[in-house]
Amino acid sequence: MTTPSERAARGRAARKHVPRSSHGRWIPSSQRPDPMAVLERQSEDRLPELSPLRYGRMAVSPFAFLRGAAAVMAADLAPQRHTGLTVQLCGDAHLLNFGVYASPERTLLFDVNDFDETLPGPFEWDVKRLAASVTVAALQNGSTRAKAHRAALVATEAYRTGMIHLAELGELAVWYERIAADELLPLVRRDDRVRFANRLAKARRRTSLQALAKLTETDGSGARHIVDDPPLLERTTDLDRVALGKIFSDYRSSLSEERRLLLDRYRFVEAARKVVGVGSVGTRCFVLLLEGRDEGDPLILQIKEAGRSVLEPHLPPTAYDHQGRRVVCGQRLTQAASDIFLGWMTGPGQRHFYWRQLRDMKGSAEVETMSPATLRDYARLCGRALARAHARSGDRIAIAGYLGTSDVFDRAVADFALTYAEQNADDYSALGAAIAAGVVTAAPGA
């Protein structure tokens, strides 16, 4: 077993292969894939009728495009030298993939909250994705280049200092580390505290009971049904219901024994297909309405297709033989606490899916309306949360050794982020041109 000093030395040794300052350099390769071709390849295995909606959502803004273009950025990061310091990556660590949610103990936590692209890989890929999203959001909100650079610098600095702090802690202390949402209020600027408190209160109201009122209605006989709102929400056909019923037992077996017992206390009522997110539009996603003690005791589960991670073509093979299991294991490994109904199974056509609660006090920030100062505060929080997430799976001492106590890495990543924001703007324009030329069809974002 290596000592902490040996682990730190391993991290410092990685600087010889990948100097910290080198992270600031990024020039598109002459063999860079066409971004529209990358997006179109992603669409090949998705529901074709939803492709226009995906492009419509991405066409809303440069930040929306970045959210939907994780595959494009993965292809851009892959040719660069990497540190070899591996963690369980989020894989899509942009600003809106952080947020609040309820722990099993009903404490509201702030953490990474999207794992569709999770995979083991070099820690800096997540840091760069986060920093790039910060600069894109800042520029879109009207910040100067200098202020956008500063915001990315703050996020990266928070990651570095957070990792150094965690490197000094014991193994259990790191595993138990969490960011409770209520502890954040004193860190919020005074002008933003009322808004922040309101966002937390809204998140606490986002439960299955609230979703029941929003997503369902009763018919003349008093029976409750999911509301049809095509193409965003559509009740499934009888054949779909039969298929979903058959796979329910497979999902159940992925849960621990006590949670299977809890799940058995609910009965299936109805299922519907649902459109979610920006980058996920076109993947197969369903919601299941279950009923417990009575109709006032609902549980609404989301079943989401898990395809190959956008990182998979660029990284060594992993032990994950099931894409749903990859998402679930990555989430359980990375988050401070996870949904008690998180599980996976194989569905019709041998497609892989994972399950979770549709709403469990989940909430996200309104990044598009943030002032420069508020965005910096939020970026700092996301950097801290990302360091905590990485420290659970990677060698935090080696990563801290690589990062060091100076701001060399911070400034390099901020430089990269500003340059990549320009590339993202060009790619966003390419999408607009493709839509205008009729190469792809875009439906109004909804």
N, C-alpha and C positions, 0 to 999 in steps of 0.2 A: 504494500500500500504506500503510495507516494505521500510525502509530507506537504503541508500547505506551502512551504517555501519552494518545493520542487514544482508544485502545480503553478505557482505564480511565475516561476522561471520559464515554464513551458509557454505561458502566455506571452511573456516578454520576447521569447525566442521567435514567436510567430511574426514579430515586427520585421525580422530580417527577410522573410519571404514576402510579406505584405506590409510595407511601412504604413504607419497610421495616416500620414499625409497623402498616400496614394489613393485613399478613398475619395478625395476631392476631384479626381480626374475622371471624366467620362466623355468619350467621344463616340458617337454612333459608328458601329462597324460598317464597313462597305458591304458586308453580307447581312446587315440587319434585316430581319424579316419585315415585310410590309405589315403594318399594324392591322389593316383591314383584313388581310389574309389570315392573321393569327385569330382575330375575332370570328371570322367565318368558319375556320376549322373547329373552333369551340362550339359553333352552332350546329355542326353536323349531327351530333347525337342528342340534340335538344328538340323540343316540340316546335316544328317549323312555324305553326300559326302564331307563336308568341315571339318570334324573332323580331318583327317590327316594333313590338312594345319594348323589347330590350334596347334596340337602337334609339327609340324615341326617348327613353329615360336617359341614356348616355348622352344624347344630344342636347340635354338641358343646359349643361355648363361644363367647363373644363374639369371641375371637381367631380361632377357626376361621371364624366368620361373616365377619369382616373379610377374611380370606384369600380367601374365595370371592366377595366383593362388590366387586371392583375396578371393575366397571361402575357400581355405585352411587356410589362415591366419585368416579369420573371425571365423572359427571353433576353431582355437587356442586361440584367444583372449576371446571368449565367456565364458570359464570356470573360468577365473580370476575374482576376485572381481573388481567392477568398482565403480567410484566415485558417480554415480547418477547425475552428472552435465551434463545435456543433451543439445546437440546442433543439428542442422541439419548437419549430417555427410556427407562428400563427399562419404565415404564408400570405396574409393580406392585411397587414397591420396599419391600415389607414385610420384617420381620426374617428370615423363613424363606426369602426369595428371595436371601439371601446365604449363602455357604458355601465349602467347600474343594473343589478338584478338581485333577486332574493336568494340568500343561502338557505339550506334546509332548516336552519334555526330561525329563519325569517329576518335575518339581519340584511340590510341593504348594502351590497358591496359594489365597489368600482373595480373593473377588471377588463381584460380582453374578452370579447363576447361573440366572436365569429371564428369558426375553425374549419370551414369548408375546404381550405387549402392547406391545412396543417400537415407538416412533414418535417423530419429531422434535416437540418441544414445549417449553414454558417450564420451565426447570430446577426451579423451586420446586414443581412438581406432584410430582416424585419425592421431594423433601425433605419435603413435607407428608405424603405417604403413609408414608414411613419413620417420621416423628415420631408420626403417629397410631398406627401399629402398636406403637411403643414404649410409649405410654401405655396402650393397650388391654391389652397383655401385662402391664405393671406392675400395673395395677388388678386384673386377673384373678389375678395371683400374690399378691394381698393387700397391695400397697403402698398407702400413703395417697395422696391427691391431690397433696400437696406432693412426695412422692417420685416419683410418676409424672411430674409436671411437670419435675422435676429431670432425670429420665432422658431425656426428649425434648429438654430444653435441651442436655444433653451431646452427643446425637447431632447436633443442628443446629450446635452450636459446632464439633464435629469436622469437619463438612462445610465450614463457613466458613473455619476456619484451614487446612484441607487445601487448599482452593481458593486461598487467598492464597499458600501455599507453592508450589503448582504454577504460579501466575501469574509467579513469579520465575524459573522454569526455561525452558530452551530447548525447541524443538519436539521434537527427538529424545529429550531427557531425559524429557519428559512421556510420549512414546509408549512408552518402555522402562520407565516406572515400573510397579512391581508390588508386591504385598504377599505375600511368601513366608510360608507358615504357620509354618515353624520360627522365623522372626524374631519371632513374636508371643509365644512362651513367656515371655520376660522381662517382657512387659507384663501378663501375667495375674497376678491376685492369688495369693499363695503358697498359700492354701487351695484354690485351683481348679486348680493346675498339674498335679496328678496326673490329675484328670478331663480336663483339656484335652489332655494328652499321650495319654491313652487314646482320646479322640475322634479324634485325628490317626492313631493306629495303626489304629483301626477303619476310617477312610476309606481308608488305604493298602491294606487288605484287600478293599475293595469293587471288584473287578475282574470282567471277564467270566468268569474261572475260578471265582470265588466264586458269581456268578450262575448259572453252569452247574449247580453242586451244588444250589442252592436252587430253581431254576425248572424243572429237567428230571429225568427218570428214564429208566431203561433197561427195555425190555420183555424177554420171554422169549428173544427171538432176539439180544439184546444191542444192538439199535438204540436210539438215544437219542431221546426225545420230550419236548416241553414238557408240564409237568404241567397237567392241567385243574383249575381252581379257580374255577368260575363264581360270580358274574359278574366276579370280579377278573381272572381269566386263563383264556382259552378258546382252544383250538386252532382255527384257521380251517378253513373248509370247503375242498373242492377248488377250487371256483370262486374263492374268495378267493386261494388260492395261485397260481392262473393269473394273476389280475389283478396280484398283487404281483410276479410274475416279469416281466410285461410292463413294469412301471414302473421296475424296477430299473435298466435302462439309462439312463432319463432322470435318475435320481438320480446315477448314475455320472458323467454328463456335467457335473454341477455341481461336481465335485471337480477339483482341480488334477491335472496329468498324472501326477506321481509317486504321488499318492494313489490314482488310478485303477489304477495298476499294482499297488499294494499290495492294494487291494480285490479285484483279479482273482485273487489267490492264495487266496481263500476260496471255498468252495462253499456254496450254499444247502442247508439241512437242513429247516427247518420254520419256520412262522410262527404267531403267536397274537395275539388281541386282548387288550389290557391296560387296566385302569382305573388312572389316575394322578391324583395331586394332590387338591385340594379344588375350586378354581375350574375345573379342566380336566375334571372328571368329565362324561361325556357326549360329549366330543369323540372322534373316531375315533383310536384309538391302537393300534399293533401293535408286537410285538417279533419280530425275525428272528434265528434261530439260524443262524450260519455256522460252518464248520469249516475250519481252515487246514491245517497240516502233518498233523495227525491229530485224533482226537476229544478229545485233551487240549489242543488249541490253538483254543479257541473265540473267536468274536467275536459279541457280542450287540448288535444295533442296534435302536434305538427309532425308529419312524416315527410322528410325531404330527401330527394335523391342525392346520393354521394357519388360523384364521378371521380375521375383521376384528378389529383391535385395539379394545378398549373406548374408546380415546382417539379413534378415527377420526371419530366423529360430531361431535366438538367441536373439531377442528383442521383447518387447511387441507389440501387434497389433497397427496399426496406423489408421489414418482417411483416408488414401489413398485407394480408392476403384478401382483405375485405375492405372496400372503401368506406362503408359505414362504420366499421370497427376502427378504421384509421381516424375518422373524425371524433368518435366517442373517446377513444384512448388518448388522442391528442388533447382534447378538452379536459378530460379528467386529470391528466398529467400537468397541465398548464394552469388551469384556473384554481383559485384558492378554495372554491367550493363549487360543485356542479349540480345541475338539475337532478332531482331524485328519479325522474322518469327518463333520463338519458339512456338510450339503448339503440340497437341496430338489428337489421335482418335483411334477407334477400327476398326481393319481390318478383312480380311477373317478369318474364323475359330475362330472368337472372340479374336484374338490376339491383344495385345496392342502395339501401336507404338507412337513415338514422332517424330516431324519434326523440322528441322533447316536448315540453309544455309550450304551447303557442305564446302564452303570456304568463309570466311569473314575476310581476313587479319589474319588468324590463323597461329601461328608459335610455335615451341617447341625447346627445347635445345638439343644439341648433347651430352648427358650425358656420353656416352661411350667413348668419346675422351677427357674428361676434365682432367686437371691436378689436383692434390690434392688441391692446393690453389683455383683454379677456382671452383671446386666442393664444397668447403666450402662456397664460396661466393654465389653460386647458392642455396645451402641448406639453408643458412641464409635467402635468399629472399623468398624461399618457406615457411619457418617457419613463416615469417612475414605475407605472404599472407593468410596462413591458419588461423592465429589468427584473421585477419580482417574478414574472411569468417565466422568463428564461432561466432564472436562478434555480428553479425547481428541477429542470431537466439537464441543464448543461453544467460544465465545470465553471462555476461562478468565480472561483479564485483565479483560474487561468484567464478568464475573460477580463477580470479586473486587472490582472497583471499586464495584459495586452493594452488595455485602455490607458492605464497610468493616471497620474494626478494632474497632468497638464491638460490643456484644452486642444491639443493637436488633432485628436480624433473628432472632437466636436466641430471644429471649424472646417475640417475636411468634408464631413458629411453634410454640413450646412451648405458648403460650396457645391457639392454634388446635387443637393436638393434643388438649389436655385437653377442649375443647369438643366436638371431633369424636368423642372416645371416648364421650361421653354420647349423641350421636346414633347411634353404632354400637350402643350398648346398647339404645336404643329400637328400632332396626331388627332387632336380634337377637330382641328380644321379639316384634316383629311376625311374624317367621318362626315362632316358637314358637306364637303364636296361630293362624297360618294352618295349621300342622300339626294343632293341637288341633281346629280347626274342620273339618278335612278338605278345606280349600281346596287344599292340596298334600299329597303323600304323601312321607313320609320313611322310608327304611330305616335300620336301625342302622348307624352309621358303622363302616367297616372299611377 
